[in-house]
Amino acid sequence: MAKQNTVLIKLVSTADTGFFYVKKKNPKKTTEKLEFNKYDPVARKHVAFKESKIK
């Protein structure tokens, strides 16, 4: 079988609430770190989420 070319990454909230999303990423196509504005239900507002590794 062929090796899968997507990896799971964790998008961590910059509001330091500990909330995170899990997303798939193709590291061959997108080499830079991802950053999205998404909803943080703990902070109850939209904040920036930055990419980090899943441990």
mmCIF entry with sequence, helices, sheets and N, C-alpha, C, O atoms, coordinates in Angstrom:
data_MODEL
# 
_entry.id   MODEL 
# 
_entity.id                         1 
_entity.type                       polymer 
_entity.pdbx_number_of_molecules   1 
# 
_entity_poly.entity_id                      1 
_entity_poly.type                           'polypeptide(L)' 
_entity_poly.nstd_linkage                   no 
_entity_poly.nstd_monomer                   no 
_entity_poly.pdbx_seq_one_letter_code       MAKQNTVLIKLVSTADTGFFYVKKKNPKKTTEKLEFNKYDPVARKHVAFKESKIK 
_entity_poly.pdbx_seq_one_letter_code_can   MAKQNTVLIKLVSTADTGFFYVKKKNPKKTTEKLEFNKYDPVARKHVAFKESKIK 
_entity_poly.pdbx_strand_id                 A 
# 
loop_
_entity_poly_seq.entity_id 
_entity_poly_seq.num 
_entity_poly_seq.mon_id 
_entity_poly_seq.hetero 
1 1  MET n 
1 2  ALA n 
1 3  LYS n 
1 4  GLN n 
1 5  ASN n 
1 6  THR n 
1 7  VAL n 
1 8  LEU n 
1 9  ILE n 
1 10 LYS n 
1 11 LEU n 
1 12 VAL n 
1 13 SER n 
1 14 THR n 
1 15 ALA n 
1 16 ASP n 
1 17 THR n 
1 18 GLY n 
1 19 PHE n 
1 20 PHE n 
1 21 TYR n 
1 22 VAL n 
1 23 LYS n 
1 24 LYS n 
1 25 LYS n 
1 26 ASN n 
1 27 PRO n 
1 28 LYS n 
1 29 LYS n 
1 30 THR n 
1 31 THR n 
1 32 GLU n 
1 33 LYS n 
1 34 LEU n 
1 35 GLU n 
1 36 PHE n 
1 37 ASN n 
1 38 LYS n 
1 39 TYR n 
1 40 ASP n 
1 41 PRO n 
1 42 VAL n 
1 43 ALA n 
1 44 ARG n 
1 45 LYS n 
1 46 HIS n 
1 47 VAL n 
1 48 ALA n 
1 49 PHE n 
1 50 LYS n 
1 51 GLU n 
1 52 SER n 
1 53 LYS n 
1 54 ILE n 
1 55 LYS n 
# 
_struct_asym.id          A 
_struct_asym.entity_id   1 
# 
_struct_sheet.id               AA1 
_struct_sheet.type             ? 
_struct_sheet.number_strands   4 
_struct_sheet.details          ? 
# 
loop_
_struct_sheet_order.sheet_id 
_struct_sheet_order.range_id_1 
_struct_sheet_order.range_id_2 
_struct_sheet_order.offset 
_struct_sheet_order.sense 
AA1 1 2 ? anti-parallel 
AA1 2 3 ? anti-parallel 
AA1 3 4 ? anti-parallel 
# 
loop_
_struct_sheet_range.sheet_id 
_struct_sheet_range.id 
_struct_sheet_range.beg_label_comp_id 
_struct_sheet_range.beg_label_asym_id 
_struct_sheet_range.beg_label_seq_id 
_struct_sheet_range.pdbx_beg_PDB_ins_code 
_struct_sheet_range.end_label_comp_id 
_struct_sheet_range.end_label_asym_id 
_struct_sheet_range.end_label_seq_id 
_struct_sheet_range.pdbx_end_PDB_ins_code 
_struct_sheet_range.beg_auth_comp_id 
_struct_sheet_range.beg_auth_asym_id 
_struct_sheet_range.beg_auth_seq_id 
_struct_sheet_range.end_auth_comp_id 
_struct_sheet_range.end_auth_asym_id 
_struct_sheet_range.end_auth_seq_id 
AA1 1 PHE A 20 ? LYS A 25 ? PHE A 20 LYS A 25 
AA1 2 VAL A 7  ? SER A 13 ? VAL A 7  SER A 13 
AA1 3 LYS A 45 ? SER A 52 ? LYS A 45 SER A 52 
AA1 4 GLU A 35 ? ASP A 40 ? GLU A 35 ASP A 40 
# 
loop_
_atom_site.group_PDB 
_atom_site.id 
_atom_site.type_symbol 
_atom_site.label_atom_id 
_atom_site.label_alt_id 
_atom_site.label_comp_id 
_atom_site.label_asym_id 
_atom_site.label_entity_id 
_atom_site.label_seq_id 
_atom_site.pdbx_PDB_ins_code 
_atom_site.Cartn_x 
_atom_site.Cartn_y 
_atom_site.Cartn_z 
_atom_site.occupancy 
_atom_site.B_iso_or_equiv 
_atom_site.pdbx_formal_charge 
_atom_site.auth_seq_id 
_atom_site.auth_comp_id 
_atom_site.auth_asym_id 
_atom_site.auth_atom_id 
_atom_site.pdbx_PDB_model_num 
ATOM 1   N N  . MET A 1 1  ? 0.833   -1.189 0.000  1.00 0.00 ? 1  MET A N  1 
ATOM 2   C CA . MET A 1 1  ? 0.000   0.000  0.000  1.00 0.00 ? 1  MET A CA 1 
ATOM 3   C C  . MET A 1 1  ? 0.873   1.246  0.000  1.00 0.00 ? 1  MET A C  1 
ATOM 4   O O  . MET A 1 1  ? 1.998   1.244  0.500  1.00 0.00 ? 1  MET A O  1 
ATOM 5   N N  . ALA A 1 2  ? 0.330   2.293  -0.566 1.00 0.00 ? 2  ALA A N  1 
ATOM 6   C CA . ALA A 1 2  ? 1.041   3.561  -0.612 1.00 0.00 ? 2  ALA A CA 1 
ATOM 7   C C  . ALA A 1 2  ? 0.972   4.252  0.750  1.00 0.00 ? 2  ALA A C  1 
ATOM 8   O O  . ALA A 1 2  ? 0.015   4.074  1.504  1.00 0.00 ? 2  ALA A O  1 
ATOM 9   N N  . LYS A 1 3  ? 1.991   5.032  1.046  1.00 0.00 ? 3  LYS A N  1 
ATOM 10  C CA . LYS A 1 3  ? 2.024   5.769  2.307  1.00 0.00 ? 3  LYS A CA 1 
ATOM 11  C C  . LYS A 1 3  ? 1.068   6.956  2.214  1.00 0.00 ? 3  LYS A C  1 
ATOM 12  O O  . LYS A 1 3  ? 0.990   7.627  1.185  1.00 0.00 ? 3  LYS A O  1 
ATOM 13  N N  . GLN A 1 4  ? 0.356   7.199  3.288  1.00 0.00 ? 4  GLN A N  1 
ATOM 14  C CA . GLN A 1 4  ? -0.587  8.312  3.313  1.00 0.00 ? 4  GLN A CA 1 
ATOM 15  C C  . GLN A 1 4  ? 0.181   9.632  3.371  1.00 0.00 ? 4  GLN A C  1 
ATOM 16  O O  . GLN A 1 4  ? 1.126   9.767  4.148  1.00 0.00 ? 4  GLN A O  1 
ATOM 17  N N  . ASN A 1 5  ? -0.223  10.610 2.548  1.00 0.00 ? 5  ASN A N  1 
ATOM 18  C CA . ASN A 1 5  ? 0.524   11.870 2.487  1.00 0.00 ? 5  ASN A CA 1 
ATOM 19  C C  . ASN A 1 5  ? -0.145  12.992 3.266  1.00 0.00 ? 5  ASN A C  1 
ATOM 20  O O  . ASN A 1 5  ? 0.149   14.163 3.024  1.00 0.00 ? 5  ASN A O  1 
ATOM 21  N N  . THR A 1 6  ? -1.038  12.663 4.196  1.00 0.00 ? 6  THR A N  1 
ATOM 22  C CA . THR A 1 6  ? -1.588  13.690 5.080  1.00 0.00 ? 6  THR A CA 1 
ATOM 23  C C  . THR A 1 6  ? -1.243  13.322 6.519  1.00 0.00 ? 6  THR A C  1 
ATOM 24  O O  . THR A 1 6  ? -1.191  12.146 6.881  1.00 0.00 ? 6  THR A O  1 
ATOM 25  N N  . VAL A 1 7  ? -1.010  14.342 7.323  1.00 0.00 ? 7  VAL A N  1 
ATOM 26  C CA . VAL A 1 7  ? -0.727  14.137 8.737  1.00 0.00 ? 7  VAL A CA 1 
ATOM 27  C C  . VAL A 1 7  ? -1.748  14.929 9.544  1.00 0.00 ? 7  VAL A C  1 
ATOM 28  O O  . VAL A 1 7  ? -2.290  15.926 9.068  1.00 0.00 ? 7  VAL A O  1 
ATOM 29  N N  . LEU A 1 8  ? -2.005  14.480 10.766 1.00 0.00 ? 8  LEU A N  1 
ATOM 30  C CA . LEU A 1 8  ? -2.907  15.199 11.656 1.00 0.00 ? 8  LEU A CA 1 
ATOM 31  C C  . LEU A 1 8  ? -2.122  16.258 12.410 1.00 0.00 ? 8  LEU A C  1 
ATOM 32  O O  . LEU A 1 8  ? -1.027  15.996 12.909 1.00 0.00 ? 8  LEU A O  1 
ATOM 33  N N  . ILE A 1 9  ? -2.686  17.452 12.489 1.00 0.00 ? 9  ILE A N  1 
ATOM 34  C CA . ILE A 1 9  ? -2.081  18.534 13.259 1.00 0.00 ? 9  ILE A CA 1 
ATOM 35  C C  . ILE A 1 9  ? -3.112  19.064 14.245 1.00 0.00 ? 9  ILE A C  1 
ATOM 36  O O  . ILE A 1 9  ? -4.313  18.847 14.089 1.00 0.00 ? 9  ILE A O  1 
ATOM 37  N N  . LYS A 1 10 ? -2.624  19.757 15.254 1.00 0.00 ? 10 LYS A N  1 
ATOM 38  C CA . LYS A 1 10 ? -3.501  20.335 16.273 1.00 0.00 ? 10 LYS A CA 1 
ATOM 39  C C  . LYS A 1 10 ? -3.465  21.845 16.117 1.00 0.00 ? 10 LYS A C  1 
ATOM 40  O O  . LYS A 1 10 ? -2.388  22.440 16.064 1.00 0.00 ? 10 LYS A O  1 
ATOM 41  N N  . LEU A 1 11 ? -4.642  22.472 16.043 1.00 0.00 ? 11 LEU A N  1 
ATOM 42  C CA . LEU A 1 11 ? -4.755  23.924 15.992 1.00 0.00 ? 11 LEU A CA 1 
ATOM 43  C C  . LEU A 1 11 ? -5.115  24.400 17.392 1.00 0.00 ? 11 LEU A C  1 
ATOM 44  O O  . LEU A 1 11 ? -6.229  24.170 17.861 1.00 0.00 ? 11 LEU A O  1 
ATOM 45  N N  . VAL A 1 12 ? -4.171  25.067 18.065 1.00 0.00 ? 12 VAL A N  1 
ATOM 46  C CA . VAL A 1 12 ? -4.332  25.466 19.459 1.00 0.00 ? 12 VAL A CA 1 
ATOM 47  C C  . VAL A 1 12 ? -4.756  26.926 19.527 1.00 0.00 ? 12 VAL A C  1 
ATOM 48  O O  . VAL A 1 12 ? -4.255  27.761 18.775 1.00 0.00 ? 12 VAL A O  1 
ATOM 49  N N  . SER A 1 13 ? -5.680  27.229 20.431 1.00 0.00 ? 13 SER A N  1 
ATOM 50  C CA . SER A 1 13 ? -6.185  28.587 20.610 1.00 0.00 ? 13 SER A CA 1 
ATOM 51  C C  . SER A 1 13 ? -5.098  29.500 21.179 1.00 0.00 ? 13 SER A C  1 
ATOM 52  O O  . SER A 1 13 ? -4.349  29.106 22.073 1.00 0.00 ? 13 SER A O  1 
ATOM 53  N N  . THR A 1 14 ? -5.023  30.714 20.653 1.00 0.00 ? 14 THR A N  1 
ATOM 54  C CA . THR A 1 14 ? -4.060  31.690 21.179 1.00 0.00 ? 14 THR A CA 1 
ATOM 55  C C  . THR A 1 14 ? -4.603  32.427 22.392 1.00 0.00 ? 14 THR A C  1 
ATOM 56  O O  . THR A 1 14 ? -3.906  33.253 22.982 1.00 0.00 ? 14 THR A O  1 
ATOM 57  N N  . ALA A 1 15 ? -5.870  32.128 22.776 1.00 0.00 ? 15 ALA A N  1 
ATOM 58  C CA . ALA A 1 15 ? -6.466  32.749 23.957 1.00 0.00 ? 15 ALA A CA 1 
ATOM 59  C C  . ALA A 1 15 ? -6.074  32.006 25.233 1.00 0.00 ? 15 ALA A C  1 
ATOM 60  O O  . ALA A 1 15 ? -6.546  32.358 26.314 1.00 0.00 ? 15 ALA A O  1 
ATOM 61  N N  . ASP A 1 16 ? -5.217  30.980 25.129 1.00 0.00 ? 16 ASP A N  1 
ATOM 62  C CA . ASP A 1 16 ? -4.724  30.181 26.260 1.00 0.00 ? 16 ASP A CA 1 
ATOM 63  C C  . ASP A 1 16 ? -5.850  29.552 27.063 1.00 0.00 ? 16 ASP A C  1 
ATOM 64  O O  . ASP A 1 16 ? -5.795  29.515 28.292 1.00 0.00 ? 16 ASP A O  1 
ATOM 65  N N  . THR A 1 17 ? -6.874  29.055 26.370 1.00 0.00 ? 17 THR A N  1 
ATOM 66  C CA . THR A 1 17 ? -7.962  28.364 27.051 1.00 0.00 ? 17 THR A CA 1 
ATOM 67  C C  . THR A 1 17 ? -7.754  26.864 27.055 1.00 0.00 ? 17 THR A C  1 
ATOM 68  O O  . THR A 1 17 ? -8.435  26.148 27.788 1.00 0.00 ? 17 THR A O  1 
ATOM 69  N N  . GLY A 1 18 ? -6.814  26.371 26.239 1.00 0.00 ? 18 GLY A N  1 
ATOM 70  C CA . GLY A 1 18 ? -6.575  24.939 26.140 1.00 0.00 ? 18 GLY A CA 1 
ATOM 71  C C  . GLY A 1 18 ? -7.435  24.254 25.097 1.00 0.00 ? 18 GLY A C  1 
ATOM 72  O O  . GLY A 1 18 ? -7.312  23.047 24.892 1.00 0.00 ? 18 GLY A O  1 
ATOM 73  N N  . PHE A 1 19 ? -8.302  25.003 24.435 1.00 0.00 ? 19 PHE A N  1 
ATOM 74  C CA . PHE A 1 19 ? -9.172  24.437 23.411 1.00 0.00 ? 19 PHE A CA 1 
ATOM 75  C C  . PHE A 1 19 ? -8.385  24.267 22.116 1.00 0.00 ? 19 PHE A C  1 
ATOM 76  O O  . PHE A 1 19 ? -7.540  25.100 21.788 1.00 0.00 ? 19 PHE A O  1 
ATOM 77  N N  . PHE A 1 20 ? -8.662  23.177 21.370 1.00 0.00 ? 20 PHE A N  1 
ATOM 78  C CA . PHE A 1 20 ? -7.962  22.947 20.104 1.00 0.00 ? 20 PHE A CA 1 
ATOM 79  C C  . PHE A 1 20 ? -8.868  22.229 19.121 1.00 0.00 ? 20 PHE A C  1 
ATOM 80  O O  . PHE A 1 20 ? -9.829  21.565 19.508 1.00 0.00 ? 20 PHE A O  1 
ATOM 81  N N  . TYR A 1 21 ? -8.543  22.374 17.838 1.00 0.00 ? 21 TYR A N  1 
ATOM 82  C CA . TYR A 1 21 ? -9.164  21.639 16.755 1.00 0.00 ? 21 TYR A CA 1 
ATOM 83  C C  . TYR A 1 21 ? -8.125  20.699 16.185 1.00 0.00 ? 21 TYR A C  1 
ATOM 84  O O  . TYR A 1 21 ? -6.928  20.963 16.304 1.00 0.00 ? 21 TYR A O  1 
ATOM 85  N N  . VAL A 1 22 ? -8.558  19.593 15.560 1.00 0.00 ? 22 VAL A N  1 
ATOM 86  C CA . VAL A 1 22 ? -7.662  18.671 14.882 1.00 0.00 ? 22 VAL A CA 1 
ATOM 87  C C  . VAL A 1 22 ? -7.981  18.742 13.396 1.00 0.00 ? 22 VAL A C  1 
ATOM 88  O O  . VAL A 1 22 ? -9.145  18.705 12.998 1.00 0.00 ? 22 VAL A O  1 
ATOM 89  N N  . LYS A 1 23 ? -6.921  18.846 12.567 1.00 0.00 ? 23 LYS A N  1 
ATOM 90  C CA . LYS A 1 23 ? -7.097  19.019 11.130 1.00 0.00 ? 23 LYS A CA 1 
ATOM 91  C C  . LYS A 1 23 ? -6.058  18.198 10.394 1.00 0.00 ? 23 LYS A C  1 
ATOM 92  O O  . LYS A 1 23 ? -4.976  17.945 10.925 1.00 0.00 ? 23 LYS A O  1 
ATOM 93  N N  . LYS A 1 24 ? -6.373  17.779 9.177  1.00 0.00 ? 24 LYS A N  1 
ATOM 94  C CA . LYS A 1 24 ? -5.414  17.082 8.330  1.00 0.00 ? 24 LYS A CA 1 
ATOM 95  C C  . LYS A 1 24 ? -4.660  18.094 7.482  1.00 0.00 ? 24 LYS A C  1 
ATOM 96  O O  . LYS A 1 24 ? -5.212  19.114 7.072  1.00 0.00 ? 24 LYS A O  1 
ATOM 97  N N  . LYS A 1 25 ? -3.387  17.796 7.226  1.00 0.00 ? 25 LYS A N  1 
ATOM 98  C CA . LYS A 1 25 ? -2.563  18.696 6.421  1.00 0.00 ? 25 LYS A CA 1 
ATOM 99  C C  . LYS A 1 25 ? -1.651  17.864 5.535  1.00 0.00 ? 25 LYS A C  1 
ATOM 100 O O  . LYS A 1 25 ? -1.120  16.841 5.968  1.00 0.00 ? 25 LYS A O  1 
ATOM 101 N N  . ASN A 1 26 ? -1.471  18.297 4.306  1.00 0.00 ? 26 ASN A N  1 
ATOM 102 C CA . ASN A 1 26 ? -0.513  17.677 3.405  1.00 0.00 ? 26 ASN A CA 1 
ATOM 103 C C  . ASN A 1 26 ? 0.789   18.473 3.498  1.00 0.00 ? 26 ASN A C  1 
ATOM 104 O O  . ASN A 1 26 ? 0.862   19.576 2.956  1.00 0.00 ? 26 ASN A O  1 
ATOM 105 N N  . PRO A 1 27 ? 1.822   17.946 4.172  1.00 0.00 ? 27 PRO A N  1 
ATOM 106 C CA . PRO A 1 27 ? 3.048   18.720 4.376  1.00 0.00 ? 27 PRO A CA 1 
ATOM 107 C C  . PRO A 1 27 ? 3.857   18.943 3.094  1.00 0.00 ? 27 PRO A C  1 
ATOM 108 O O  . PRO A 1 27 ? 4.717   19.823 3.060  1.00 0.00 ? 27 PRO A O  1 
ATOM 109 N N  . LYS A 1 28 ? 3.599   18.170 2.052  1.00 0.00 ? 28 LYS A N  1 
ATOM 110 C CA . LYS A 1 28 ? 4.316   18.381 0.794  1.00 0.00 ? 28 LYS A CA 1 
ATOM 111 C C  . LYS A 1 28 ? 3.778   19.602 0.051  1.00 0.00 ? 28 LYS A C  1 
ATOM 112 O O  . LYS A 1 28 ? 4.538   20.305 -0.615 1.00 0.00 ? 28 LYS A O  1 
ATOM 113 N N  . LYS A 1 29 ? 2.464   19.860 0.162  1.00 0.00 ? 29 LYS A N  1 
ATOM 114 C CA . LYS A 1 29 ? 1.855   20.995 -0.528 1.00 0.00 ? 29 LYS A CA 1 
ATOM 115 C C  . LYS A 1 29 ? 1.947   22.279 0.287  1.00 0.00 ? 29 LYS A C  1 
ATOM 116 O O  . LYS A 1 29 ? 2.270   23.334 -0.259 1.00 0.00 ? 29 LYS A O  1 
ATOM 117 N N  . THR A 1 30 ? 1.669   22.203 1.582  1.00 0.00 ? 30 THR A N  1 
ATOM 118 C CA . THR A 1 30 ? 1.704   23.381 2.453  1.00 0.00 ? 30 THR A CA 1 
ATOM 119 C C  . THR A 1 30 ? 2.834   23.201 3.459  1.00 0.00 ? 30 THR A C  1 
ATOM 120 O O  . THR A 1 30 ? 2.708   22.436 4.415  1.00 0.00 ? 30 THR A O  1 
ATOM 121 N N  . THR A 1 31 ? 3.919   23.896 3.242  1.00 0.00 ? 31 THR A N  1 
ATOM 122 C CA . THR A 1 31 ? 5.082   23.728 4.108  1.00 0.00 ? 31 THR A CA 1 
ATOM 123 C C  . THR A 1 31 ? 5.068   24.702 5.285  1.00 0.00 ? 31 THR A C  1 
ATOM 124 O O  . THR A 1 31 ? 5.699   24.441 6.310  1.00 0.00 ? 31 THR A O  1 
ATOM 125 N N  . GLU A 1 32 ? 4.354   25.821 5.148  1.00 0.00 ? 32 GLU A N  1 
ATOM 126 C CA . GLU A 1 32 ? 4.315   26.796 6.242  1.00 0.00 ? 32 GLU A CA 1 
ATOM 127 C C  . GLU A 1 32 ? 3.287   26.373 7.288  1.00 0.00 ? 32 GLU A C  1 
ATOM 128 O O  . GLU A 1 32 ? 2.423   25.538 7.023  1.00 0.00 ? 32 GLU A O  1 
ATOM 129 N N  . LYS A 1 33 ? 3.393   26.962 8.480  1.00 0.00 ? 33 LYS A N  1 
ATOM 130 C CA . LYS A 1 33 ? 2.474   26.647 9.570  1.00 0.00 ? 33 LYS A CA 1 
ATOM 131 C C  . LYS A 1 33 ? 1.120   27.294 9.303  1.00 0.00 ? 33 LYS A C  1 
ATOM 132 O O  . LYS A 1 33 ? 1.045   28.414 8.797  1.00 0.00 ? 33 LYS A O  1 
ATOM 133 N N  . LEU A 1 34 ? 0.050   26.577 9.648  1.00 0.00 ? 34 LEU A N  1 
ATOM 134 C CA . LEU A 1 34 ? -1.299  27.079 9.417  1.00 0.00 ? 34 LEU A CA 1 
ATOM 135 C C  . LEU A 1 34 ? -1.744  27.977 10.561 1.00 0.00 ? 34 LEU A C  1 
ATOM 136 O O  . LEU A 1 34 ? -1.351  27.789 11.712 1.00 0.00 ? 34 LEU A O  1 
ATOM 137 N N  . GLU A 1 35 ? -2.571  28.954 10.218 1.00 0.00 ? 35 GLU A N  1 
ATOM 138 C CA . GLU A 1 35 ? -3.178  29.821 11.222 1.00 0.00 ? 35 GLU A CA 1 
ATOM 139 C C  . GLU A 1 35 ? -4.562  30.217 10.724 1.00 0.00 ? 35 GLU A C  1 
ATOM 140 O O  . GLU A 1 35 ? -4.708  30.722 9.611  1.00 0.00 ? 35 GLU A O  1 
ATOM 141 N N  . PHE A 1 36 ? -5.575  29.986 11.552 1.00 0.00 ? 36 PHE A N  1 
ATOM 142 C CA . PHE A 1 36 ? -6.954  30.284 11.192 1.00 0.00 ? 36 PHE A CA 1 
ATOM 143 C C  . PHE A 1 36 ? -7.610  31.100 12.289 1.00 0.00 ? 36 PHE A C  1 
ATOM 144 O O  . PHE A 1 36 ? -7.224  31.008 13.455 1.00 0.00 ? 36 PHE A O  1 
ATOM 145 N N  . ASN A 1 37 ? -8.609  31.903 11.916 1.00 0.00 ? 37 ASN A N  1 
ATOM 146 C CA . ASN A 1 37 ? -9.489  32.529 12.892 1.00 0.00 ? 37 ASN A CA 1 
ATOM 147 C C  . ASN A 1 37 ? -10.715 31.647 13.008 1.00 0.00 ? 37 ASN A C  1 
ATOM 148 O O  . ASN A 1 37 ? -11.498 31.524 12.066 1.00 0.00 ? 37 ASN A O  1 
ATOM 149 N N  . LYS A 1 38 ? -10.878 31.029 14.184 1.00 0.00 ? 38 LYS A N  1 
ATOM 150 C CA . LYS A 1 38 ? -11.980 30.113 14.415 1.00 0.00 ? 38 LYS A CA 1 
ATOM 151 C C  . LYS A 1 38 ? -12.627 30.432 15.751 1.00 0.00 ? 38 LYS A C  1 
ATOM 152 O O  . LYS A 1 38 ? -12.103 31.224 16.535 1.00 0.00 ? 38 LYS A O  1 
ATOM 153 N N  . TYR A 1 39 ? -13.773 29.807 16.004 1.00 0.00 ? 39 TYR A N  1 
ATOM 154 C CA . TYR A 1 39 ? -14.521 30.069 17.228 1.00 0.00 ? 39 TYR A CA 1 
ATOM 155 C C  . TYR A 1 39 ? -13.958 29.253 18.391 1.00 0.00 ? 39 TYR A C  1 
ATOM 156 O O  . TYR A 1 39 ? -13.752 28.046 18.267 1.00 0.00 ? 39 TYR A O  1 
ATOM 157 N N  . ASP A 1 40 ? -13.711 29.914 19.514 1.00 0.00 ? 40 ASP A N  1 
ATOM 158 C CA . ASP A 1 40 ? -13.276 29.260 20.745 1.00 0.00 ? 40 ASP A CA 1 
ATOM 159 C C  . ASP A 1 40 ? -14.461 29.271 21.712 1.00 0.00 ? 40 ASP A C  1 
ATOM 160 O O  . ASP A 1 40 ? -14.813 30.331 22.229 1.00 0.00 ? 40 ASP A O  1 
ATOM 161 N N  . PRO A 1 41 ? -15.089 28.112 21.968 1.00 0.00 ? 41 PRO A N  1 
ATOM 162 C CA . PRO A 1 41 ? -16.268 28.094 22.826 1.00 0.00 ? 41 PRO A CA 1 
ATOM 163 C C  . PRO A 1 41 ? -15.962 28.400 24.290 1.00 0.00 ? 41 PRO A C  1 
ATOM 164 O O  . PRO A 1 41 ? -16.861 28.816 25.021 1.00 0.00 ? 41 PRO A O  1 
ATOM 165 N N  . VAL A 1 42 ? -14.729 28.208 24.737 1.00 0.00 ? 42 VAL A N  1 
ATOM 166 C CA . VAL A 1 42 ? -14.371 28.521 26.115 1.00 0.00 ? 42 VAL A CA 1 
ATOM 167 C C  . VAL A 1 42 ? -14.312 30.032 26.302 1.00 0.00 ? 42 VAL A C  1 
ATOM 168 O O  . VAL A 1 42 ? -14.829 30.564 27.284 1.00 0.00 ? 42 VAL A O  1 
ATOM 169 N N  . ALA A 1 43 ? -13.671 30.727 25.344 1.00 0.00 ? 43 ALA A N  1 
ATOM 170 C CA . ALA A 1 43 ? -13.584 32.187 25.399 1.00 0.00 ? 43 ALA A CA 1 
ATOM 171 C C  . ALA A 1 43 ? -14.850 32.847 24.846 1.00 0.00 ? 43 ALA A C  1 
ATOM 172 O O  . ALA A 1 43 ? -15.073 34.040 25.053 1.00 0.00 ? 43 ALA A O  1 
ATOM 173 N N  . ARG A 1 44 ? -15.668 32.075 24.149 1.00 0.00 ? 44 ARG A N  1 
ATOM 174 C CA . ARG A 1 44 ? -16.916 32.535 23.524 1.00 0.00 ? 44 ARG A CA 1 
ATOM 175 C C  . ARG A 1 44 ? -16.706 33.671 22.528 1.00 0.00 ? 44 ARG A C  1 
ATOM 176 O O  . ARG A 1 44 ? -17.469 34.637 22.501 1.00 0.00 ? 44 ARG A O  1 
ATOM 177 N N  . LYS A 1 45 ? -15.658 33.541 21.708 1.00 0.00 ? 45 LYS A N  1 
ATOM 178 C CA . LYS A 1 45 ? -15.412 34.506 20.626 1.00 0.00 ? 45 LYS A CA 1 
ATOM 179 C C  . LYS A 1 45 ? -14.466 33.886 19.607 1.00 0.00 ? 45 LYS A C  1 
ATOM 180 O O  . LYS A 1 45 ? -13.879 32.831 19.849 1.00 0.00 ? 45 LYS A O  1 
ATOM 181 N N  . HIS A 1 46 ? -14.328 34.547 18.475 1.00 0.00 ? 46 HIS A N  1 
ATOM 182 C CA . HIS A 1 46 ? -13.390 34.100 17.449 1.00 0.00 ? 46 HIS A CA 1 
ATOM 183 C C  . HIS A 1 46 ? -11.985 34.569 17.817 1.00 0.00 ? 46 HIS A C  1 
ATOM 184 O O  . HIS A 1 46 ? -11.771 35.740 18.131 1.00 0.00 ? 46 HIS A O  1 
ATOM 185 N N  . VAL A 1 47 ? -11.038 33.642 17.774 1.00 0.00 ? 47 VAL A N  1 
ATOM 186 C CA . VAL A 1 47 ? -9.639  33.958 18.055 1.00 0.00 ? 47 VAL A CA 1 
ATOM 187 C C  . VAL A 1 47 ? -8.773  33.230 17.032 1.00 0.00 ? 47 VAL A C  1 
ATOM 188 O O  . VAL A 1 47 ? -9.266  32.382 16.287 1.00 0.00 ? 47 VAL A O  1 
ATOM 189 N N  . ALA A 1 48 ? -7.487  33.560 16.998 1.00 0.00 ? 48 ALA A N  1 
ATOM 190 C CA . ALA A 1 48 ? -6.548  32.908 16.095 1.00 0.00 ? 48 ALA A CA 1 
ATOM 191 C C  . ALA A 1 48 ? -6.161  31.556 16.668 1.00 0.00 ? 48 ALA A C  1 
ATOM 192 O O  . ALA A 1 48 ? -5.931  31.418 17.870 1.00 0.00 ? 48 ALA A O  1 
ATOM 193 N N  . PHE A 1 49 ? -6.093  30.569 15.800 1.00 0.00 ? 49 PHE A N  1 
ATOM 194 C CA . PHE A 1 49 ? -5.641  29.228 16.164 1.00 0.00 ? 49 PHE A CA 1 
ATOM 195 C C  . PHE A 1 49 ? -4.375  28.941 15.362 1.00 0.00 ? 49 PHE A C  1 
ATOM 196 O O  . PHE A 1 49 ? -4.363  29.100 14.141 1.00 0.00 ? 49 PHE A O  1 
ATOM 197 N N  . LYS A 1 50 ? -3.307  28.520 16.045 1.00 0.00 ? 50 LYS A N  1 
ATOM 198 C CA . LYS A 1 50 ? -2.033  28.250 15.394 1.00 0.00 ? 50 LYS A CA 1 
ATOM 199 C C  . LYS A 1 50 ? -1.712  26.768 15.450 1.00 0.00 ? 50 LYS A C  1 
ATOM 200 O O  . LYS A 1 50 ? -2.120  26.055 16.367 1.00 0.00 ? 50 LYS A O  1 
ATOM 201 N N  . GLU A 1 51 ? -0.974  26.327 14.449 1.00 0.00 ? 51 GLU A N  1 
ATOM 202 C CA . GLU A 1 51 ? -0.637  24.913 14.311 1.00 0.00 ? 51 GLU A CA 1 
ATOM 203 C C  . GLU A 1 51 ? 0.416   24.479 15.328 1.00 0.00 ? 51 GLU A C  1 
ATOM 204 O O  . GLU A 1 51 ? 1.370   25.205 15.609 1.00 0.00 ? 51 GLU A O  1 
ATOM 205 N N  . SER A 1 52 ? 0.221   23.272 15.873 1.00 0.00 ? 52 SER A N  1 
ATOM 206 C CA . SER A 1 52 ? 1.241   22.631 16.698 1.00 0.00 ? 52 SER A CA 1 
ATOM 207 C C  . SER A 1 52 ? 1.152   21.139 16.473 1.00 0.00 ? 52 SER A C  1 
ATOM 208 O O  . SER A 1 52 ? 0.179   20.652 15.898 1.00 0.00 ? 52 SER A O  1 
ATOM 209 N N  . LYS A 1 53 ? 2.166   20.402 16.925 1.00 0.00 ? 53 LYS A N  1 
ATOM 210 C CA . LYS A 1 53 ? 2.189   18.956 16.732 1.00 0.00 ? 53 LYS A CA 1 
ATOM 211 C C  . LYS A 1 53 ? 1.287   18.259 17.735 1.00 0.00 ? 53 LYS A C  1 
ATOM 212 O O  . LYS A 1 53 ? 1.086   18.737 18.852 1.00 0.00 ? 53 LYS A O  1 
ATOM 213 N N  . ILE A 1 54 ? 0.744   17.115 17.315 1.00 0.00 ? 54 ILE A N  1 
ATOM 214 C CA . ILE A 1 54 ? 0.002   16.263 18.232 1.00 0.00 ? 54 ILE A CA 1 
ATOM 215 C C  . ILE A 1 54 ? 1.020   15.370 18.918 1.00 0.00 ? 54 ILE A C  1 
ATOM 216 O O  . ILE A 1 54 ? 1.840   14.728 18.261 1.00 0.00 ? 54 ILE A O  1 
ATOM 217 N N  . LYS A 1 55 ? 0.965   15.333 20.234 1.00 0.00 ? 55 LYS A N  1 
ATOM 218 C CA . LYS A 1 55 ? 1.960   14.536 20.968 1.00 0.00 ? 55 LYS A CA 1 
ATOM 219 C C  . LYS A 1 55 ? 1.502   13.126 21.172 1.00 0.00 ? 55 LYS A C  1 
ATOM 220 O O  . LYS A 1 55 ? 2.219   12.325 21.771 1.00 0.00 ? 55 LYS A O  1 
# 
